[in-house]
Amino acid sequence: MTDSANKTHDRIYATPHAEVADFSFDERVAQVFPDMINRSVPGYATMVHGIGRLTARYAQSGTVLYDLGCSLGAATLAMKQNNSAENCLIVGLDSSKAMVERCQTHVNAFRGNTPVEIRLADILTADYEPCSVVVLNFTLQFIDPDMRYALLERLYQALVPGGILILSEKIRADDATNDALLIDLHHEFKRDNGYSELEISQKRAAIENVMRLNTLPEHIERLQAIGFSHIDNWYRCYNFTSMFAIKGHN
């Protein structure tokens, strides 16, 4: 394996940590993030592809398209490559400086007619312009549960009629047996992708305090309460899902 490959291969939890710190999107994670997420999230590539297709259908001319918690820009790039609506701006927001520094260069390397701006920002306090597509691709799960409704309500208000929110999340099941099975299947997926028992255990310990999961019904009920007219779970693999919520015209 080359030095370059070593730098991009996720081995953050491959050796024992005396104390497993809470997971954060720091420089170490930014360096290996594409490898980490593709080996950790079943169906990730399909979800990103779907985000591009949904953008192609729902982007409206003269609006902003947001990727909130854009990390290295996989969803941003899918939006850029699929959007054909005129006079749009794609804005990616992320609170990780390490991610933002890499994201703009990454997105610029690929073709697409829609301009893209990547900004260092807190999505909870950012100002949102009229938008037709908003993507939260495994972002909401890292937001304080008490702040999720208010954030989604602000995004609903910023969306133009007919606009779409695309929400991808890791979820938990209400039924304990089902939840345990889904967790086991996910861990098998990670083993099949080369993660050791030590890596799986330490990553789980690192993330349990920073990722607070909702059930699928909780997500749907919250979106309904905010006012979205059409909501569905368009993709799911094990305990990873992606939903859409469309704002009505009335």
C-alpha positions in Angstrom: 0.0 0.0 0.0 1.4 3.4 -0.9 1.9 6.3 1.5 -1.0 8.1 -0.3 -3.3 5.2 0.3 -2.3 4.9 3.9 -3.3 8.6 4.4 -6.8 8.1 3.1 -7.5 4.7 4.7 -9.5 4.9 7.9 -7.4 3.5 10.8 -8.3 6.0 13.5 -9.6 3.3 15.8 -7.3 0.5 14.7 -5.1 0.7 17.8 -6.3 0.7 21.4 -7.1 4.2 22.8 -6.4 4.7 26.5 -9.5 6.8 26.6 -11.9 7.0 23.7 -12.8 10.7 23.1 -16.1 11.8 21.7 -16.2 11.7 17.9 -15.6 15.0 16.1 -15.1 16.0 12.5 -11.5 17.0 13.0 -8.4 16.9 10.8 -7.9 13.2 11.3 -11.5 12.4 10.2 -11.3 14.8 7.3 -8.3 13.0 5.9 -10.0 9.6 5.8 -13.7 10.6 5.6 -14.5 9.2 2.1 -13.1 5.8 3.1 -14.7 6.0 6.6 -18.2 6.7 5.4 -18.3 4.3 2.4 -17.1 1.5 4.7 -19.4 2.4 7.5 -22.7 3.5 5.9 -24.5 0.8 3.9 -26.1 2.3 0.8 -24.2 5.6 1.0 -23.4 5.8 -2.7 -27.0 5.1 -3.6 -28.3 7.8 -1.3 -25.9 10.4 -2.8 -27.0 9.3 -6.3 -30.6 9.8 -5.2 -29.9 13.2 -3.8 -28.7 14.2 -7.3 -31.8 12.8 -8.9 -34.2 14.5 -6.5 -32.3 17.8 -7.1 -32.8 17.5 -10.8 -36.6 17.2 -10.2 -37.1 19.8 -7.5 -34.5 22.6 -8.0 -36.3 25.8 -9.0 -34.8 28.7 -11.0 -33.5 31.7 -9.0 -33.3 29.8 -5.7 -30.5 28.5 -3.4 -29.8 24.8 -3.0 -28.4 24.0 0.4 -26.2 21.1 1.6 -26.1 21.4 5.4 -23.3 19.6 7.1 -21.7 19.2 3.7 -18.4 17.6 4.9 -16.3 16.9 1.8 -19.1 17.7 -0.6 -20.4 14.3 -1.9 -24.0 15.5 -1.8 -23.0 19.0 -2.9 -21.3 17.5 -6.0 -24.3 15.4 -6.8 -26.5 18.5 -6.7 -24.0 20.4 -8.9 -23.9 17.6 -11.5 -27.6 17.1 -11.7 -29.1 20.6 -11.4 -30.4 22.2 -14.6 -32.5 25.0 -13.1 -31.2 28.4 -14.1 -29.7 31.1 -11.8 -29.3 28.9 -8.8 -26.5 28.9 -6.2 -25.5 25.8 -4.3 -24.3 26.6 -0.7 -22.6 24.0 1.4 -22.4 24.8 5.1 -20.2 23.0 7.7 -18.9 23.8 11.1 -15.7 21.8 10.7 -12.9 24.0 9.4 -11.0 20.8 8.3 -13.9 19.7 6.1 -14.5 23.1 4.6 -10.9 23.7 3.7 -11.0 20.5 1.5 -14.6 20.7 0.3 -14.4 23.7 -2.1 -11.3 22.3 -3.9 -13.0 19.0 -4.2 -16.2 20.4 -5.7 -14.4 22.7 -8.0 -12.6 19.8 -9.6 -15.8 18.5 -11.2 -17.9 20.0 -14.0 -21.3 21.6 -13.5 -23.0 24.8 -14.5 -24.2 25.8 -11.0 -21.8 27.9 -8.9 -21.0 26.5 -5.5 -20.0 28.3 -2.3 -18.7 26.3 0.7 -19.0 28.3 4.0 -17.8 27.7 7.5 -20.9 28.1 9.5 -23.2 26.8 12.2 -26.4 25.6 10.5 -28.4 26.4 13.7 -27.6 30.1 13.5 -27.1 30.6 9.7 -29.5 32.8 7.7 -31.3 31.0 4.9 -32.3 32.5 1.6 -35.3 31.3 -0.4 -34.4 27.8 -1.4 -35.9 24.9 -3.3 -33.7 22.0 -2.2 -32.3 21.5 1.3 -30.1 18.4 2.0 -29.3 17.1 5.5 -27.2 14.1 4.7 -26.4 12.4 8.1 -26.3 15.8 9.8 -29.4 16.1 11.9 -28.4 13.2 14.1 -25.5 15.3 15.4 -27.7 18.2 16.4 -29.0 18.5 20.0 -32.4 16.7 19.9 -34.0 19.7 21.6 -32.9 21.9 18.7 -34.0 19.8 15.8 -37.6 20.9 15.5 -36.6 24.6 15.4 -34.0 24.0 12.8 -36.4 22.1 10.5 -39.0 24.7 11.0 -36.6 27.5 9.9 -35.8 25.4 6.8 -39.4 24.9 6.1 -40.0 28.7 6.2 -37.1 29.2 3.8 -38.2 26.6 1.3 -40.3 27.9 -1.6 -43.6 26.1 -2.3 -42.8 22.9 -4.1 -39.4 22.8 -2.5 -37.9 19.6 -1.1 -36.0 18.6 2.1 -33.9 15.5 1.8 -33.0 14.0 5.2 -30.7 11.0 5.6 -30.2 9.6 9.0 -29.1 6.6 11.1 -32.2 5.5 13.0 -33.2 3.3 15.9 -36.1 0.9 16.2 -38.7 1.1 19.0 -38.7 -2.7 19.3 -35.6 -3.8 21.2 -35.2 -7.1 19.2 -35.5 -5.3 15.9 -33.0 -2.6 17.0 -30.4 -5.2 18.2 -30.8 -7.1 14.8 -30.3 -3.9 12.8 -27.2 -3.0 14.9 -25.8 -6.5 14.3 -26.4 -6.3 10.6 -24.6 -2.9 10.5 -21.6 -4.3 12.4 -21.5 -7.3 10.0 -21.4 -4.7 7.1 -18.4 -3.0 8.8 -16.6 -6.3 9.3 -17.2 -7.2 5.7 -15.5 -3.9 4.8 -12.4 -4.7 6.8 -13.1 -3.1 10.2 -11.8 -5.1 13.2 -13.8 -5.8 16.4 -11.6 -3.2 18.2 -12.4 -0.5 15.5 -16.1 -1.2 15.7 -16.1 -1.1 19.5 -14.0 2.0 19.9 -15.9 3.9 17.1 -19.2 3.0 18.8 -17.9 4.3 22.1 -16.7 7.5 20.5 -20.0 8.3 18.8 -22.6 7.3 21.3 -22.5 10.6 23.2 -22.7 12.8 20.1 -25.2 10.9 17.9 -28.7 10.8 19.4 -30.9 8.8 17.2 -34.6 9.1 16.4 -37.0 6.4 15.1 -38.4 6.7 11.6 -41.9 7.5 13.0 -40.4 10.3 15.1 -38.8 11.8 12.1 -42.0 11.6 10.0 -44.2 13.0 12.8 -42.0 16.0 13.3 -41.9 16.8 9.6 -45.7 16.5 9.5 -46.1 18.8 12.5 -43.9 21.4 10.9 -46.2 21.4 7.8 -44.6 19.3 5.1 -47.3 18.0 2.7 -45.7 14.9 1.2 -43.2 12.8 3.3 -41.8 9.4 2.6 -38.9 7.1 3.2 -37.4 6.7 -0.3 -34.4 4.5 0.6 -33.4 2.3 3.5 -30.6 -0.2 4.3 -30.6 -1.7 7.8 -30.7 1.2 10.2 -29.8 3.9 7.7 -32.5 5.7 5.8 -33.2 8.7 3.6 -36.5 10.6 3.5 -38.0 13.4 1.4 -40.4 16.0 2.6 -42.0 18.3 0.1 -43.5 21.7 0.9 -47.0 22.2 -0.5 -48.2 25.1 -2.5 -51.0 26.1 -0.2 
